[in-house]
C-alpha cells in the first residue's frame, strides 16, 4: 500500500526543508500532500528572501491525521511561528502523536511541537537558537544532525537534509510506533 504523508506548511516555509524531503519521499513512492491553513499557494523562503510557491493540496479543514501515515513539518522561522498559533494545526499535530504515527520536524519546526505540548521527555534536536525553548518545554536536546525517538524525527538545519530525509523515510516505512503517543 502506498504511504501517504502530510507536509504541514504555510507562507514562510524554508524552501529546501520542504522541497528536499518532499522529493525524497516521492522518489520512494510516497504520496506527499501539502496541508496548510488556506487554499491556493504558499510562498517559500530562502536566503533571506521570498522564494517560489507551492500549491496547497488540502487545508487543515479537509483532512485528518487518520488520512496519513506520517507528518513532516518544514522549518524556517516564519512557517512554524505562524503554525504554532493555529489551534487546528496544533490539534492536527497532536493527533499524529495520539495515533503513534511518525512525525518529523527540522530547524525551527519543533516550535510547533512545543506549542502542541508533545516534547516533554523526548530526545530531540533543532536549530541551535531554539535549543533553550525545547529544554524549557522538557525535551532532552542534543546537538546531532538527526535524532529519532520512537517515531519522532528532528534535525538541525538544511545542511543535515540528507540524514534527515533518510530517517524520515525509514520511520514512515516502519509505521506506527506504540510509544509515540502522548
C-alpha positions as a Markdown table, in Angstrom:
| # | Residue | x | y | z |
|---|---|---|---|---|
| 1 | Unk | 0.0 | 0.0 | 0.0 |
| 2 | Unk | 1.3 | 3.4 | -0.9 |
| 3 | Unk | 2.4 | 5.6 | 2.0 |
| 4 | Unk | 0.7 | 9.0 | 2.3 |
| 5 | Unk | 2.4 | 11.8 | 4.1 |
| 6 | Unk | 1.2 | 15.3 | 5.1 |
| 7 | Unk | 3.6 | 18.2 | 4.9 |
| 8 | Unk | 2.3 | 20.9 | 7.2 |
| 9 | Unk | 3.4 | 24.3 | 5.9 |
| 10 | Unk | 2.3 | 27.9 | 5.3 |
| 11 | Unk | 3.8 | 31.1 | 4.0 |
| 12 | Unk | 7.4 | 31.4 | 5.0 |
| 13 | Unk | 8.5 | 27.7 | 4.9 |
| 14 | Unk | 12.2 | 27.2 | 4.4 |
| 15 | Unk | 12.2 | 26.2 | 0.7 |
| 16 | Unk | 14.9 | 23.5 | 1.0 |
| 17 | Unk | 13.3 | 22.0 | 4.0 |
| 18 | Unk | 10.0 | 21.4 | 2.1 |
| 19 | Unk | 11.4 | 20.6 | -1.3 |
| 20 | Unk | 14.2 | 18.2 | -0.4 |
| 21 | Unk | 12.1 | 15.9 | 1.9 |
| 22 | Unk | 9.2 | 16.0 | -0.5 |
| 23 | Unk | 11.3 | 15.0 | -3.4 |
| 24 | Unk | 13.0 | 12.2 | -1.4 |
| 25 | Unk | 9.6 | 10.8 | -0.2 |
| 26 | Unk | 8.1 | 11.0 | -3.7 |
| 27 | Unk | 11.2 | 9.2 | -5.1 |
| 28 | Unk | 10.4 | 6.5 | -2.5 |
| 29 | Unk | 6.9 | 6.2 | -3.9 |
| 30 | Unk | 5.1 | 8.1 | -1.2 |
| 31 | Unk | 2.1 | 10.4 | -1.9 |
| 32 | Unk | 3.0 | 13.8 | -0.4 |
| 33 | Unk | 0.3 | 16.3 | 0.3 |
| 34 | Unk | 0.9 | 19.9 | 1.2 |
| 35 | Unk | -1.5 | 20.7 | 4.1 |
| 36 | Unk | -1.9 | 24.3 | 5.0 |
| 37 | Unk | -4.1 | 26.9 | 6.7 |
| 38 | Unk | -5.7 | 28.2 | 3.5 |
| 39 | Unk | -6.3 | 27.1 | -0.1 |
| 40 | Unk | -4.2 | 28.2 | -3.0 |
| 41 | Unk | -0.4 | 28.7 | -3.0 |
| 42 | Unk | 2.0 | 29.3 | -0.2 |
| 43 | Unk | 5.3 | 31.2 | -0.5 |
| 44 | Unk | 8.7 | 29.8 | 0.4 |
| 45 | Unk | 11.7 | 31.5 | 2.0 |
| 46 | Unk | 15.3 | 31.1 | 1.0 |
| 47 | Unk | 18.5 | 33.1 | 1.8 |
| 48 | Unk | 16.5 | 36.0 | 3.4 |
| 49 | Unk | 14.0 | 36.4 | 0.6 |
| 50 | Unk | 10.7 | 35.0 | -0.6 |
| 51 | Unk | 11.5 | 32.2 | -2.9 |
| 52 | Unk | 8.9 | 30.3 | -5.1 |
| 53 | Unk | 5.5 | 29.0 | -4.3 |
| 54 | Unk | 3.9 | 25.6 | -3.9 |
| 55 | Unk | 0.3 | 24.5 | -4.4 |
| 56 | Unk | -1.7 | 23.6 | -1.3 |
| 57 | Unk | -3.2 | 20.1 | -1.7 |
| 58 | Unk | -5.6 | 20.3 | 1.2 |
| 59 | Unk | -6.4 | 22.7 | 4.1 |
| 60 | Unk | -6.5 | 21.5 | 7.7 |
| 61 | Unk | -10.3 | 21.5 | 7.5 |
| 62 | Unk | -10.3 | 19.0 | 4.7 |
| 63 | Unk | -8.1 | 16.2 | 6.2 |
| 64 | Unk | -7.3 | 14.5 | 9.5 |
| 65 | Unk | -4.3 | 12.6 | 10.8 |
| 66 | Unk | -6.2 | 9.4 | 10.1 |
| 67 | Unk | -5.7 | 10.1 | 6.4 |
| 68 | Unk | -1.9 | 9.8 | 6.6 |
| 69 | Unk | 1.0 | 7.5 | 7.5 |
| 70 | Unk | 3.2 | 10.4 | 8.7 |
| 71 | Unk | 3.7 | 14.1 | 9.2 |
| 72 | Unk | 6.6 | 16.3 | 8.1 |
| 73 | Unk | 6.9 | 20.0 | 9.2 |
| 74 | Unk | 9.5 | 22.1 | 7.4 |
| 75 | Unk | 11.2 | 24.9 | 9.3 |
| 76 | Unk | 12.3 | 28.4 | 8.6 |
| 77 | Unk | 11.3 | 31.0 | 11.2 |
| 78 | Unk | 8.1 | 32.3 | 9.7 |
| 79 | Unk | 6.4 | 29.0 | 8.9 |
| 80 | Unk | 6.5 | 27.4 | 12.4 |
| 81 | Unk | 5.8 | 30.7 | 14.1 |
| 82 | Unk | 2.5 | 31.0 | 12.2 |
| 83 | Unk | 1.6 | 27.4 | 12.6 |
| 84 | Unk | 2.2 | 27.3 | 16.4 |
| 85 | Unk | -0.6 | 29.9 | 16.9 |
| 86 | Unk | -3.2 | 28.0 | 14.9 |
| 87 | Unk | -5.4 | 25.7 | 17.1 |
| 88 | Unk | -6.3 | 23.4 | 14.1 |
| 89 | Unk | -2.6 | 23.0 | 13.2 |
| 90 | Unk | -1.8 | 22.1 | 16.8 |
| 91 | Unk | -4.6 | 19.6 | 17.0 |
| 92 | Unk | -3.5 | 18.0 | 13.7 |
| 93 | Unk | 0.0 | 17.5 | 15.1 |
| 94 | Unk | -1.3 | 16.1 | 18.5 |
| 95 | Unk | -3.5 | 13.6 | 16.6 |
| 96 | Unk | -0.4 | 12.1 | 14.8 |
| 97 | Unk | 1.2 | 11.6 | 18.2 |
| 98 | Unk | -2.0 | 10.1 | 19.7 |
| 99 | Unk | -2.2 | 7.6 | 16.7 |
| 100 | Unk | 1.5 | 6.7 | 17.1 |
| 101 | Unk | 2.4 | 7.9 | 13.6 |
| 102 | Unk | 5.8 | 9.2 | 12.6 |
| 103 | Unk | 6.3 | 13.0 | 12.9 |
| 104 | Unk | 9.3 | 14.9 | 11.6 |
| 105 | Unk | 10.4 | 18.5 | 12.2 |
| 106 | Unk | 13.5 | 20.3 | 11.2 |
| 107 | Unk | 15.2 | 23.6 | 12.1 |
| 108 | Unk | 12.6 | 25.9 | 13.8 |
| 109 | Unk | 9.7 | 23.5 | 13.2 |
| 110 | Unk | 9.9 | 22.0 | 16.7 |
| 111 | Unk | 8.3 | 25.3 | 17.9 |
| 112 | Unk | 5.1 | 23.8 | 16.6 |
| 113 | Unk | 5.7 | 20.6 | 18.7 |
| 114 | Unk | 6.4 | 22.7 | 21.8 |
| 115 | Unk | 3.1 | 24.6 | 21.3 |
| 116 | Unk | 1.3 | 21.2 | 20.7 |
| 117 | Unk | 2.7 | 20.0 | 24.1 |
| 118 | Unk | 4.3 | 16.9 | 22.7 |
| 119 | Unk | 8.0 | 17.3 | 23.5 |
| 120 | Unk | 8.2 | 16.7 | 27.3 |
| 121 | Unk | 10.7 | 13.9 | 27.9 |
| 122 | Unk | 11.5 | 13.4 | 24.2 |
| 123 | Unk | 15.0 | 13.2 | 22.7 |
| 124 | Unk | 15.3 | 16.0 | 20.1 |
| 125 | Unk | 17.5 | 18.4 | 18.2 |
| 126 | Unk | 16.7 | 21.6 | 16.4 |
| 127 | Unk | 18.3 | 24.8 | 15.1 |
| 128 | Unk | 20.7 | 26.0 | 17.8 |
| 129 | Unk | 18.7 | 29.2 | 18.5 |
| 130 | Unk | 15.7 | 27.3 | 19.8 |
| 131 | Unk | 17.6 | 24.8 | 22.0 |
| 132 | Unk | 16.5 | 26.6 | 25.2 |
| 133 | Unk | 12.9 | 26.6 | 24.1 |
| 134 | Unk | 13.0 | 22.9 | 23.7 |
| 135 | Unk | 14.8 | 22.3 | 27.0 |
| 136 | Unk | 12.4 | 24.6 | 28.8 |
| 137 | Unk | 9.5 | 22.6 | 27.3 |
| 138 | Unk | 11.0 | 19.4 | 28.8 |
| 139 | Unk | 12.8 | 18.0 | 25.7 |
| 140 | Unk | 16.2 | 16.2 | 26.0 |
| 141 | Unk | 18.1 | 18.3 | 23.5 |
| 142 | Unk | 21.2 | 17.1 | 21.7 |
| 143 | Unk | 23.4 | 18.6 | 19.0 |
| 144 | Unk | 23.2 | 15.9 | 16.3 |
| 145 | Unk | 22.4 | 16.0 | 12.6 |
| 146 | Unk | 19.3 | 13.9 | 13.2 |
| 147 | Unk | 17.7 | 12.5 | 16.4 |
| 148 | Unk | 15.0 | 9.8 | 16.4 |
| 149 | Unk | 12.8 | 9.0 | 19.4 |
| 150 | Unk | 10.0 | 6.5 | 18.9 |
| 151 | Unk | 8.9 | 7.8 | 15.5 |
| 152 | Unk | 9.8 | 11.4 | 16.2 |
| 153 | Unk | 12.5 | 12.6 | 13.8 |
| 154 | Unk | 14.2 | 16.0 | 14.4 |
| 155 | Unk | 17.1 | 17.7 | 12.6 |
| 156 | Unk | 19.0 | 20.9 | 12.9 |
| 157 | Unk | 19.2 | 22.7 | 9.5 |
| 158 | Unk | 19.3 | 22.3 | 5.7 |
| 159 | Unk | 22.9 | 21.1 | 5.9 |
| 160 | Unk | 21.5 | 17.9 | 7.6 |
| 161 | Unk | 18.8 | 17.2 | 5.0 |
| 162 | Unk | 20.4 | 14.0 | 3.6 |
| 163 | Unk | 20.4 | 12.3 | 7.0 |
| 164 | Unk | 17.0 | 13.8 | 7.9 |
| 165 | Unk | 15.4 | 12.6 | 4.7 |
| 166 | Unk | 16.7 | 9.1 | 5.1 |
| 167 | Unk | 15.4 | 8.8 | 8.7 |
| 168 | Unk | 12.0 | 10.3 | 7.8 |
| 169 | Unk | 11.6 | 7.7 | 5.1 |
| 170 | Unk | 12.8 | 4.9 | 7.4 |
| 171 | Unk | 10.4 | 5.9 | 10.2 |
| 172 | Unk | 7.4 | 6.2 | 7.9 |
| 173 | Unk | 8.1 | 2.8 | 6.4 |
| 174 | Unk | 8.3 | 1.3 | 9.9 |
| 175 | Unk | 4.8 | 2.7 | 10.5 |
| 176 | Unk | 3.0 | 3.1 | 13.8 |
| 177 | Unk | 5.2 | 3.4 | 16.9 |
| 178 | Unk | 3.3 | 2.4 | 20.0 |
| 179 | Unk | 5.5 | 4.5 | 22.3 |
| 180 | Unk | 4.9 | 7.7 | 20.2 |
| 181 | Unk | 1.6 | 8.5 | 21.8 |
| 182 | Unk | 1.2 | 11.4 | 24.2 |
